[in-house]
Amino acid sequence: MGAARPSGAARAGADEALELVGRDPRTALTSADAAVLAARREGDGVAVAVAHRAAGLALRELSDLGAAERRARAAVAAAVRAGAEQVAAQARMSLALVLLDQGRTRAALAAADRAALALRGLPAAQLKCQKALILQRTGRLEEALATFAEALPVLRRAGDALWEARALNNRGLLYGYRGALVAAESDLARARALHLGLGLDKFAADVDWNRGFVAARRGDAPAALALFDAAESALVRHGAVHPQLYLDRAEVLLTVGLAGEARRILDRTIDELRTASHGADLAEGLVLLARAALADGDPEQARSASRQALTQFVRQRRTGWAAQAGVLELRAAEVADDPPAALLRSALASAAESASVGWRAAELDARLVAAAAATRLGRAAVAREQLRLAASARGAASLDVRVRAWYATALLRVADGRRAGALAAVRAGLAGVDRQQAALGATEFRVHVAGHGGQLARLGLDLAVAVADPRLVLGWAERLRARSLRLPPARPPADAALAEALAESRRLSAELLRHQLAGRTGGGLAQRQRAAEERVVQASRTARSPLYAPAAPPPTAPELVSTLDDAVLVEYLVHQGELLAVTVRAGRCRLHRLGPVAPVGGLVEAAHFGLRRLTLGLGTVRSTRLVRDATVTAGRRLAEVLLAPLSAELSDSPAVVVPTGALHAVPWGLLPELATRPVRVAPSAGVWLRASRSAGFDPAGTGVFAAGPGLPAARDEVLTVAGTYPGATVLTDDRATAEAVLDALDGVGLAHLAAHGRLRTDNPLFSALVLDDGPLTVYDLERVTDPPRLVVLPACQSGVSAVRAGDELMGLAAALLALGTRTVVAAVMPVHDAATTGLMAALHDRLRRGEPPPAALARARADIDATDTAAWASAAAFSCFGG
């Protein structure tokens, strides 16, 4: 019996499978497999080829490149056997895409060129779109743009909306890489509309992904992450999430300074890409890993990753990407202090190569390395020329490029002896960073993006210290310090997803704690709780400021003097390993050099160790006496370093202390000169000034008092203290839930929250007070629209903040100050539950008499029975933060 004659059913099935690829790749694969079998039964070789091609494209969408290549080659072979040249050419087009994804660019171009021999008219234009994509991925951007320009008019005349959408999507991404962001957004908007008009929501999700990439290039991290989230949700429904999406997400995290988190994502994703043989994306992932390692202070991994990427790009003949990998290796070599002559040679070559392929940020990095190396070699003319070329990019659309360009401008003006002009350039560069910070609604983004201006701000400080002008030094210290806290409060989105994620995280955290206390493992509770926390983070990161509001400028000395009255401001800073202080008092502004900063960390650790031992009541009477003596000595030695050189300015005045780095952990109440005087501790002079000008605590106003679990004395303390305030809201036992406390906090003048404090160093925004139903986190506190004027946190470590670059603080006290609370009374280390009861009673007694919180705390500390070691140590741990 002969072969069955084609009935047309197999061909229809193959065409249907091909059409399904953009809607549902899994169903398309199933349909394609069925069409292959039907076509073989009918003896329809063309249908076999079309069905294999559909299967190959579906497998590509599902990230199975090995199987996709096999099916694409099967499609070519079937079409050749059937003598169908056009079908074979179309199959080669699909094969070229798969080869490109694998990083085999030479083979991809060969397949595309072979296909071009048989195609004319509309199919030829479609092929040009794919060839343009290959050129784009190989870094031949101008050729790619020209090829898209040739193809698009043909597609539009033919009414081929699908291929027009594909071409615009890829060209939009190309424009994004080149920094032509308006053109990119225009192409992508049109591509998305075309795909949705065709009912291809999977391809529309791919466009959203690219829109997220462009938003990231624009510096809009919330929009980028929201688009990535939307794309991921749609792609998950189709079972077609590509690892490259996670590379782009990691790149956004890099743009806001979250290098550690980006590295974790990249490590995981790079392993997936290796397993799936995604050669092209693997190489790009290695570039990102090198960037993340550099940002995270790991030049050795940066050098290793960039070398691996360079090897891959050279093998793939992707010269543009190879240039970027080369610049990253160059930057790692500079950090590793390679010889300047070798650095200069490599940097000049890298700059020229990067410029030739349009990688502007990489070009500027190379020119800055070249300028630094030339300066070390005494080749001033070479350095000046490289800085001039880098400075010419000040009008670029990309924030990263502009910051580099302004830095180059400042260095050029320094070389010309134009200090004022250099400072103006630094301020102009930082203005861009400030605008990006202001547009971000997520606190962690605001904190971490501040690092982008670190190099600029440090140059400004260098120039100020060099002329020893105390007012100028103070101004630049303030520009460097806690810049995110100078912005209007960041509010998370008021949506159901965030509220639900917070509630679920809290419930699971409380359940996990119960299991741990009972000695049980909790099964998968820890994993579920981490997943809930990730949902909280994801929801909060899409927050954005509804209206750009610039950060408040650093305060001037006259502004500080007018508010300080008889107090003295002491602002500490570290410059090139030396601890400096600027004091402002009675109209005078002075700069003090205090010596090397290195010993201070050890003294702070010694003070903490001693106070912790004394607070816990560990040891014998003799050992307790020895520990107390050692702790007192640590406090005196800290005072010798931090205060003795300032004694003429300090006198016996009230003090406003602005710490830096390790000094944020100093228990200032341990230092003899400060133990009994009113002291305010602030993240910056600007934050103190803003807080001091805000409304203060009214002793006759409303108050809320809450006690958390696990603190035996807290309930009695709260009931006793609250009883002296008329109309106070009291929340204890099962009434002290997170939501109840949050509701009560909004709009009150005073809050006294006696609950365990917990600092999360992995993510300080999960730092929390432990309440009856679980933790009340910083994420929760940011939902309070009208925070209390005064917050008292009498429990352990409630005043501790994680310190990030630029003295950016993240923790409970920092969050409350950022939201508008005027003063927070809290401890910077563990305290004794029962021993603090007397201190809190004395504090509130004085507050009710109308004494300001710093004076009330100082006098309450002075009233403590000094023979009660635990009470004395606990009292020393408390400070007044804010105004």
NORPEBEL-V81826 format. One record per residue. N is the residue number from 0. RES is the residue in one small letter. PSI is psi in degrees with one decimal (999 if undefined). OMEGA is omega as a letter, one per 40 degrees, with the letter a starting at -180 (none if undefined). Layout:
BEGIN
N:RES:PSI:OMEGA
N:RES:PSI:OMEGA
END
This chain:
BEGIN
0:m:133.4:i
1:g:171.2:i
2:a:147.6:i
3:a:144.9:i
4:r:140.2:i
5:p:131.6:i
6:s:-11.6:a
7:g:-16.2:a
8:a:-40.8:i
9:a:-41.5:i
10:r:-43.5:i
11:a:-39.6:i
12:g:-39.2:i
13:a:-44.1:i
14:d:-38.1:i
15:e:-40.4:i
16:a:-40.8:i
17:l:-40.1:a
18:e:-30.3:a
19:l:-15.9:a
20:v:-41.7:a
21:g:-14.6:a
22:r:-44.7:a
23:d:88.7:a
24:p:-32.2:i
25:r:-45.3:i
26:t:-36.3:i
27:a:-40.2:i
28:l:-43.9:i
29:t:-44.8:a
30:s:-38.2:i
31:a:-42.2:i
32:d:-41.7:i
33:a:-37.4:a
34:a:-35.1:i
35:v:-47.0:i
36:l:-43.8:a
37:a:-40.5:a
38:a:-37.4:i
39:r:-40.4:i
40:r:-37.7:a
41:e:-9.3:a
42:g:30.1:a
43:d:93.8:a
44:g:-35.0:i
45:v:-42.5:i
46:a:-36.6:i
47:v:-45.4:a
48:a:-46.1:a
49:v:-40.5:a
50:a:-42.8:i
51:h:-39.4:i
52:r:-44.3:i
53:a:-41.7:i
54:a:-42.4:i
55:g:-42.7:i
56:l:-38.1:i
57:a:-43.0:i
58:l:-34.0:i
59:r:-44.0:i
60:e:-29.1:a
61:l:8.5:i
62:s:24.4:i
63:d:82.5:a
64:l:-33.3:i
65:g:-49.3:i
66:a:-34.8:i
67:a:-40.8:i
68:e:-43.0:a
69:r:-42.0:a
70:r:-36.5:i
71:a:-40.6:i
72:r:-36.5:i
73:a:-36.6:i
74:a:-43.9:i
75:v:-47.1:a
76:a:-42.9:a
77:a:-40.1:a
78:a:-39.3:i
79:v:-42.3:i
80:r:-35.0:a
81:a:-2.8:a
82:g:23.4:a
83:a:91.3:a
84:e:-43.4:a
85:q:-41.4:i
86:v:-40.1:i
87:a:-40.9:i
88:a:-41.7:i
89:q:-37.3:i
90:a:-39.0:i
91:r:-34.1:i
92:m:-46.5:i
93:s:-39.7:i
94:l:-40.2:a
95:a:-39.8:i
96:l:-43.8:a
97:v:-43.9:i
98:l:-37.5:i
99:l:-44.9:i
100:d:-31.5:i
101:q:-7.5:a
102:g:10.0:a
103:r:69.1:a
104:t:-36.3:i
105:r:-45.1:i
106:a:-35.4:i
107:a:-44.8:i
108:l:-37.7:i
109:a:-42.2:i
110:a:-39.9:i
111:a:-42.4:i
112:d:-38.5:i
113:r:-39.8:i
114:a:-35.4:a
115:a:-25.5:a
116:l:-26.8:a
117:a:-0.6:a
118:l:141.9:i
119:r:162.0:i
120:g:-133.4:a
121:l:-47.9:i
122:p:-34.6:i
123:a:-38.1:i
124:a:-38.8:i
125:q:-42.0:i
126:l:-38.8:i
127:k:-35.7:i
128:c:-40.4:a
129:q:-36.1:i
130:k:-37.2:i
131:a:-37.5:i
132:l:-40.9:i
133:i:-45.5:i
134:l:-39.1:i
135:q:-46.5:a
136:r:-24.3:i
137:t:-0.7:i
138:g:5.7:i
139:r:72.2:a
140:l:-40.9:a
141:e:-42.2:i
142:e:-39.4:i
143:a:-46.1:i
144:l:-42.1:i
145:a:-38.1:a
146:t:-41.2:i
147:f:-42.3:a
148:a:-33.0:i
149:e:-37.6:a
150:a:-38.8:a
151:l:-43.0:i
152:p:-36.2:i
153:v:-43.8:a
154:l:-42.4:a
155:r:-41.8:i
156:r:-34.3:a
157:a:-6.2:a
158:g:26.3:a
159:d:83.9:a
160:a:-34.8:a
161:l:-50.2:a
162:w:-30.0:i
163:e:-42.6:i
164:a:-42.4:i
165:r:-44.8:a
166:a:-43.5:a
167:l:-36.3:i
168:n:-47.4:a
169:n:-38.6:i
170:r:-37.2:i
171:g:-40.0:i
172:l:-39.8:i
173:l:-46.5:i
174:y:-38.5:i
175:g:-43.7:i
176:y:-36.8:a
177:r:-8.5:a
178:g:6.0:i
179:a:77.0:a
180:l:-33.6:i
181:v:-45.6:i
182:a:-38.7:i
183:a:-47.8:a
184:e:-36.5:i
185:s:-48.1:i
186:d:-43.7:a
187:l:-36.9:i
188:a:-43.0:i
189:r:-41.7:i
190:a:-43.0:a
191:r:-44.4:a
192:a:-40.6:i
193:l:-44.3:a
194:h:-43.5:i
195:l:-36.8:i
196:g:-27.0:i
197:l:-0.8:a
198:g:20.4:a
199:l:74.9:a
200:d:-24.0:i
201:k:-46.2:i
202:f:-32.7:i
203:a:-34.9:i
204:a:-37.2:i
205:d:-38.9:i
206:v:-40.7:i
207:d:-38.9:i
208:w:-46.9:i
209:n:-34.0:i
210:r:-36.6:i
211:g:-39.8:i
212:f:-43.2:a
213:v:-40.0:i
214:a:-38.1:i
215:a:-40.3:i
216:r:-28.3:i
217:r:-10.7:a
218:g:11.8:a
219:d:79.5:a
220:a:-42.2:i
221:p:-44.0:i
222:a:-40.9:i
223:a:-48.0:a
224:l:-36.0:i
225:a:-41.4:i
226:l:-40.4:i
227:f:-41.7:i
228:d:-44.0:i
229:a:-43.4:i
230:a:-43.4:a
231:e:-42.7:i
232:s:-44.4:i
233:a:-41.5:a
234:l:-34.2:i
235:v:-40.1:i
236:r:-31.1:a
237:h:1.0:a
238:g:32.3:a
239:a:44.3:i
240:v:121.2:a
241:h:138.5:i
242:p:-26.4:a
243:q:-28.7:i
244:l:-37.8:a
245:y:-27.2:i
246:l:-44.5:a
247:d:-36.1:i
248:r:-42.3:i
249:a:-36.4:i
250:e:-37.3:i
251:v:-43.2:i
252:l:-34.5:i
253:l:-38.5:a
254:t:-23.9:i
255:v:15.7:i
256:g:6.6:a
257:l:64.8:a
258:a:-38.6:a
259:g:-45.8:i
260:e:-38.6:i
261:a:-40.6:i
262:r:-39.9:a
263:r:-43.0:i
264:i:-42.2:a
265:l:-41.4:i
266:d:-46.0:a
267:r:-44.9:a
268:t:-38.8:i
269:i:-38.4:i
270:d:-42.2:i
271:e:-41.9:a
272:l:-37.6:i
273:r:-44.8:a
274:t:-39.1:a
275:a:3.4:i
276:s:33.9:i
277:h:78.0:a
278:g:-41.7:a
279:a:-48.7:a
280:d:-32.3:i
281:l:-46.1:a
282:a:-41.6:i
283:e:-35.9:i
284:g:-36.6:i
285:l:-35.0:i
286:v:-46.3:i
287:l:-39.2:i
288:l:-39.0:i
289:a:-43.6:i
290:r:-44.7:a
291:a:-41.0:i
292:a:-40.5:i
293:l:-46.5:a
294:a:-26.1:a
295:d:9.1:i
296:g:30.9:a
297:d:77.1:a
298:p:-26.6:a
299:e:-45.5:i
300:q:-35.8:i
301:a:-43.8:i
302:r:-43.3:a
303:s:-47.4:a
304:a:-40.7:a
305:s:-35.9:i
306:r:-42.7:i
307:q:-43.7:i
308:a:-43.5:a
309:l:-43.3:i
310:t:-44.6:a
311:q:-45.6:a
312:f:-38.8:i
313:v:-43.7:i
314:r:-35.7:a
315:q:-1.5:a
316:r:41.1:i
317:r:81.7:a
318:t:-36.1:i
319:g:-46.8:i
320:w:-35.9:i
321:a:-38.0:i
322:a:-42.4:a
323:q:-41.7:i
324:a:-38.4:i
325:g:-38.8:i
326:v:-38.1:i
327:l:-40.2:i
328:e:-37.6:i
329:l:-45.8:i
330:r:-38.5:i
331:a:-38.6:i
332:a:-37.2:i
333:e:-44.6:i
334:v:-35.8:i
335:a:1.0:i
336:d:46.3:i
337:d:160.4:a
338:p:139.0:a
339:p:-32.5:a
340:a:-44.3:i
341:a:-39.2:i
342:l:-42.4:a
343:l:-46.0:i
344:r:-48.5:a
345:s:-39.8:a
346:a:-42.3:i
347:l:-41.3:i
348:a:-42.4:a
349:s:-39.2:i
350:a:-45.4:i
351:a:-41.4:a
352:e:-43.4:i
353:s:-39.8:i
354:a:-36.5:a
355:s:-25.7:a
356:v:4.0:i
357:g:15.3:i
358:w:89.7:a
359:r:-46.5:a
360:a:-42.5:i
361:a:-40.1:i
362:e:-45.7:a
363:l:-37.7:i
364:d:-45.9:a
365:a:-40.3:a
366:r:-37.2:i
367:l:-39.7:i
368:v:-43.4:i
369:a:-43.1:a
370:a:-42.1:i
371:a:-42.9:a
372:a:-41.6:i
373:a:-38.8:i
374:t:-43.2:i
375:r:-30.7:a
376:l:-1.7:a
377:g:16.6:a
378:r:76.1:a
379:a:-37.6:a
380:a:-41.0:i
381:v:-44.5:i
382:a:-45.1:a
383:r:-42.5:a
384:e:-40.2:i
385:q:-39.5:i
386:l:-39.3:i
387:r:-43.1:i
388:l:-40.1:i
389:a:-39.0:a
390:a:-22.0:a
391:s:-9.1:a
392:a:20.5:a
393:r:-22.1:a
394:g:11.9:a
395:a:154.5:i
396:a:-31.6:a
397:s:130.4:i
398:l:-42.5:a
399:d:-43.4:a
400:v:-42.9:a
401:r:-42.5:a
402:v:-43.3:i
403:r:-43.0:a
404:a:-41.1:i
405:w:-33.9:i
406:y:-43.7:i
407:a:-40.7:i
408:t:-44.7:i
409:a:-43.4:i
410:l:-38.6:i
411:l:-41.6:i
412:r:-33.0:i
413:v:-44.1:i
414:a:-30.7:i
415:d:-0.6:a
416:g:18.6:a
417:r:78.2:a
418:r:-44.8:a
419:a:-41.5:i
420:g:-36.5:i
421:a:-43.4:i
422:l:-36.4:i
423:a:-39.2:i
424:a:-41.1:i
425:v:-45.1:a
426:r:-39.2:i
427:a:-41.6:i
428:g:-41.9:i
429:l:-27.8:i
430:a:-37.4:i
431:g:-41.0:i
432:v:-41.3:i
433:d:-39.9:i
434:r:-40.3:i
435:q:-43.2:i
436:q:-44.7:a
437:a:-29.9:a
438:a:-11.1:a
439:l:137.1:i
440:g:-14.0:a
441:a:127.8:a
442:t:-43.4:a
443:e:-33.9:i
444:f:-43.6:i
445:r:-40.5:a
446:v:-47.6:a
447:h:-32.5:a
448:v:-19.4:i
449:a:-27.4:i
450:g:-23.0:i
451:h:-30.6:a
452:g:5.7:a
453:g:-44.9:a
454:q:-42.4:i
455:l:-49.1:a
456:a:-37.1:i
457:r:-35.6:i
458:l:-42.6:i
459:g:-42.7:i
460:l:-39.6:i
461:d:-45.3:a
462:l:-38.1:a
463:a:-44.3:a
464:v:-34.3:a
465:a:-32.7:i
466:v:-0.9:i
467:a:36.3:i
468:d:108.5:a
469:p:-37.1:i
470:r:-38.9:i
471:l:-41.6:i
472:v:-43.9:i
473:l:-44.6:i
474:g:-43.3:a
475:w:-31.2:i
476:a:-39.7:i
477:e:-35.8:i
478:r:-33.3:a
479:l:-23.8:a
480:r:127.8:i
481:a:48.1:a
482:r:-30.4:a
483:s:-27.1:a
484:l:-8.7:i
485:r:-6.6:a
486:l:159.8:i
487:p:152.8:a
488:p:140.9:i
489:a:130.5:i
490:r:132.4:i
491:p:160.3:i
492:p:135.6:a
493:a:69.5:a
494:d:162.6:a
495:a:-34.1:a
496:a:-43.2:i
497:l:-45.5:a
498:a:-41.7:i
499:e:-41.2:i
500:a:-40.2:i
501:l:-44.1:a
502:a:-41.2:a
503:e:-41.4:i
504:s:-42.4:a
505:r:-44.3:a
506:r:-45.3:a
507:l:-35.3:i
508:s:-44.1:i
509:a:-40.8:i
510:e:-40.5:i
511:l:-40.8:i
512:l:-41.5:i
513:r:-42.1:i
514:h:-42.5:a
515:q:-41.2:i
516:l:-29.6:i
517:a:0.7:i
518:g:16.2:i
519:r:156.5:a
520:t:-29.5:a
521:g:5.6:i
522:g:-127.1:a
523:g:16.1:a
524:l:-42.6:a
525:a:-42.1:i
526:q:-41.8:i
527:r:-36.7:a
528:q:-38.9:i
529:r:-39.1:i
530:a:-38.8:i
531:a:-39.7:i
532:e:-39.4:i
533:e:-35.6:i
534:r:-37.0:i
535:v:-48.4:a
536:v:-45.6:a
537:q:-44.0:a
538:a:-39.8:a
539:s:-29.6:a
540:r:-15.5:i
541:t:0.0:i
542:a:146.2:i
543:r:151.9:i
544:s:129.9:a
545:p:-23.4:a
546:l:130.8:a
547:y:124.6:i
548:a:119.3:a
549:p:155.6:i
550:a:148.1:i
551:a:139.5:i
552:p:157.3:i
553:p:143.8:a
554:p:148.6:i
555:t:160.1:i
556:a:-42.8:i
557:p:-38.1:i
558:e:-43.0:a
559:l:-44.1:a
560:v:-41.3:a
561:s:-24.4:a
562:t:-25.9:a
563:l:-27.7:a
564:d:-117.4:a
565:d:4.6:a
566:a:164.5:i
567:v:136.3:i
568:l:131.7:i
569:v:111.7:i
570:e:119.6:a
571:y:150.3:i
572:l:158.3:i
573:v:130.7:i
574:h:113.5:i
575:q:46.5:i
576:g:-2.6:a
577:e:137.9:i
578:l:124.9:i
579:l:160.5:i
580:a:141.5:i
581:v:128.7:i
582:t:144.5:i
583:v:121.4:i
584:r:130.7:i
585:a:41.5:i
586:g:-7.6:a
587:r:143.1:i
588:c:119.5:a
589:r:148.2:i
590:l:132.0:a
591:h:135.2:i
592:r:120.4:a
593:l:-3.4:i
594:g:-175.1:a
595:p:142.2:a
596:v:-20.5:a
597:a:-44.8:a
598:p:-18.6:a
599:v:-40.0:a
600:g:-41.8:i
601:g:-37.8:i
602:l:-39.9:i
603:v:-42.8:i
604:e:-41.5:i
605:a:-42.0:i
606:a:-43.7:i
607:h:-44.8:a
608:f:-47.5:a
609:g:-47.6:a
610:l:-37.9:i
611:r:-45.2:i
612:r:-43.2:a
613:l:-37.6:i
614:t:-39.9:a
615:l:-12.0:i
616:g:33.8:a
617:l:145.4:i
618:g:175.2:i
619:t:175.4:i
620:v:-43.8:a
621:r:-46.0:a
622:s:-33.8:i
623:t:-40.7:i
624:r:-40.3:i
625:l:-41.8:i
626:v:-40.4:i
627:r:-41.3:i
628:d:-43.1:a
629:a:-36.0:i
630:t:-42.5:i
631:v:-40.3:i
632:t:-41.5:i
633:a:-40.7:i
634:g:-41.0:i
635:r:-40.5:a
636:r:-37.1:i
637:l:-41.4:i
638:a:-36.8:i
639:e:-38.0:a
640:v:-46.3:a
641:l:-28.0:a
642:l:-35.7:a
643:a:-42.7:i
644:p:-12.0:a
645:l:10.6:a
646:s:-35.6:a
647:a:-33.6:i
648:e:-37.2:a
649:l:-46.2:a
650:s:-129.7:i
651:d:25.7:a
652:s:155.9:i
653:p:153.5:a
654:a:145.1:i
655:v:116.8:a
656:v:127.1:i
657:v:101.3:a
658:p:177.0:i
659:t:147.8:i
660:g:-124.6:a
661:a:-19.4:a
662:l:-16.5:i
663:h:-21.6:a
664:a:2.8:a
665:v:128.3:i
666:p:90.0:a
667:w:-26.1:i
668:g:-11.2:i
669:l:-22.6:a
670:l:120.4:a
671:p:-40.0:a
672:e:-20.1:a
673:l:-10.3:a
674:a:-37.1:a
675:t:17.9:i
676:r:153.3:i
677:p:124.5:a
678:v:131.1:i
679:r:135.5:i
680:v:128.3:a
681:a:149.5:i
682:p:-28.9:i
683:s:162.5:i
684:a:-34.7:i
685:g:-41.6:i
686:v:-42.3:i
687:w:-43.9:a
688:l:-44.9:i
689:r:-44.2:a
690:a:-39.5:a
691:s:-28.1:a
692:r:-7.5:a
693:s:170.8:a
694:a:138.0:a
695:g:178.9:i
696:f:131.1:i
697:d:112.5:a
698:p:-23.3:a
699:a:0.6:a
700:g:-170.5:a
701:t:154.3:i
702:g:155.9:i
703:v:136.7:a
704:f:124.2:a
705:a:147.0:i
706:a:128.4:i
707:g:174.0:a
708:p:162.4:i
709:g:5.2:i
710:l:95.1:a
711:p:-35.4:a
712:a:-10.4:a
713:a:-42.1:a
714:r:-48.6:a
715:d:-39.7:i
716:e:-46.8:a
717:v:-45.5:a
718:l:-38.8:a
719:t:-49.5:a
720:v:-41.7:a
721:a:-30.2:a
722:g:-17.3:a
723:t:-3.5:i
724:y:116.3:a
725:p:136.7:i
726:g:17.1:a
727:a:146.6:i
728:t:125.2:a
729:v:127.8:a
730:l:111.1:i
731:t:169.7:i
732:d:-133.6:a
733:d:-3.8:i
734:r:-15.0:a
735:a:65.9:i
736:t:164.0:a
737:a:-48.1:a
738:e:-38.4:i
739:a:-42.4:i
740:v:-43.2:i
741:l:-46.2:i
742:d:-40.5:a
743:a:-29.5:a
744:l:-33.0:a
745:d:113.6:i
746:g:0.5:i
747:v:161.9:i
748:g:-33.3:a
749:l:139.1:i
750:a:128.4:i
751:h:109.1:a
752:l:98.0:a
753:a:87.5:a
754:a:150.3:i
755:h:132.3:i
756:g:145.1:a
757:r:118.1:i
758:l:126.6:i
759:r:106.4:a
760:t:-25.4:i
761:d:-38.6:i
762:n:97.1:a
763:p:-17.2:i
764:l:-9.4:i
765:f:5.8:i
766:s:145.1:a
767:a:161.8:i
768:l:132.5:a
769:v:117.1:i
770:l:-175.2:a
771:d:-36.7:a
772:d:12.1:i
773:g:-169.2:a
774:p:139.5:i
775:l:105.3:a
776:t:173.3:i
777:v:-37.7:i
778:y:-39.5:i
779:d:-46.8:a
780:l:-31.3:a
781:e:-10.1:i
782:r:-7.4:i
783:v:122.7:a
784:t:-29.0:a
785:d:86.3:a
786:p:161.3:i
787:p:151.5:i
788:r:-39.7:a
789:l:130.0:i
790:v:127.1:i
791:v:123.2:a
792:l:91.2:a
793:p:-0.2:a
794:a:179.7:a
795:c:132.8:i
796:q:21.0:a
797:s:-16.7:i
798:g:2.6:a
799:v:136.9:i
800:s:147.4:i
801:a:133.0:a
802:v:122.8:i
803:r:177.8:a
804:a:142.1:a
805:g:25.2:a
806:d:35.1:i
807:e:130.6:a
808:l:141.7:i
809:m:122.2:a
810:g:-174.1:a
811:l:-50.4:a
812:a:-43.1:i
813:a:-39.6:a
814:a:-41.9:a
815:l:-41.1:i
816:l:-39.5:i
817:a:-34.4:a
818:l:-15.8:i
819:g:-0.6:i
820:t:135.3:a
821:r:-44.7:a
822:t:138.3:i
823:v:124.6:i
824:v:117.4:a
825:a:166.7:a
826:a:146.5:i
827:v:7.6:i
828:m:175.1:a
829:p:144.0:i
830:v:164.6:a
831:h:122.9:a
832:d:-56.6:a
833:a:-33.6:a
834:a:-21.8:i
835:t:-13.1:a
836:t:-46.1:i
837:g:-40.5:i
838:l:-41.4:a
839:m:-39.0:i
840:a:-44.3:i
841:a:-39.1:i
842:l:-50.1:a
843:h:-32.0:i
844:d:-42.3:a
845:r:-34.6:i
846:l:-41.7:a
847:r:-24.7:i
848:r:-1.9:i
849:g:8.4:i
850:e:141.3:i
851:p:149.2:a
852:p:-44.0:a
853:p:-42.0:i
854:a:-39.5:i
855:a:-41.7:a
856:l:-43.1:a
857:a:-43.2:a
858:r:-34.4:i
859:a:-38.5:i
860:r:-39.0:a
861:a:-26.7:a
862:d:-9.0:a
863:i:141.5:i
864:d:108.8:a
865:a:-17.9:i
866:t:-15.3:i
867:d:96.2:a
868:t:-45.3:a
869:a:-41.3:i
870:a:-40.7:i
871:w:-45.4:a
872:a:-40.5:i
873:s:-42.2:a
874:a:-35.2:a
875:a:-22.3:a
876:a:-13.9:a
877:f:144.6:i
878:s:159.9:i
879:c:120.1:i
880:f:136.6:i
881:g:-134.8:a
882:g:999:none
END
